[in-house]
């Protein structure tokens, strides 16, 4: 699974986008694993890091927001975007 097409959509020069691009490059150039296995590794990193940095309850709440948003987008009823999930307002709501 190549993520280069997704990477091209992110042209903003921010730290988050830079990290995202580096992770995409790493995944694109890592051979020997299937897409599903790479996804599992990414989810494991996200879960371990997120729960350590945010706390497990806050991280689980954040994941529920991600799932809710992706299901709404899939159903054609999404009014937000993935960028909304990393906005300061949502993170303040989750962490406080």
C-alpha positions, 0 to 999 in steps of 0.5 A: 500500500503506497501512501504517496498520493495521500502525502501529496495532499499535505502541503502545509509546512507544519511539524505535524505534517512533517512527522506525517510525511516522515512516517509515510516515507518509512512505511512506503520504504519498509519491505517485508510486511503486508499492509495489514501488518504495517497498519497493526504496527502503526496502531500499536505505536499510536496506542502506546504513545497516545496512552502514555502522553494523554492518559488511557482514558483521554486516548480512548476518547480521542479514538472514539472521536476518530472512529465517529468521524471516519464512519460519518465521512464513509456514510457521506455525513461527515461535516469535519475532517481529520485536521479537526481532530488535531485542532486545539479545541478538540485536544483541550476538550479531551485533555481537560 
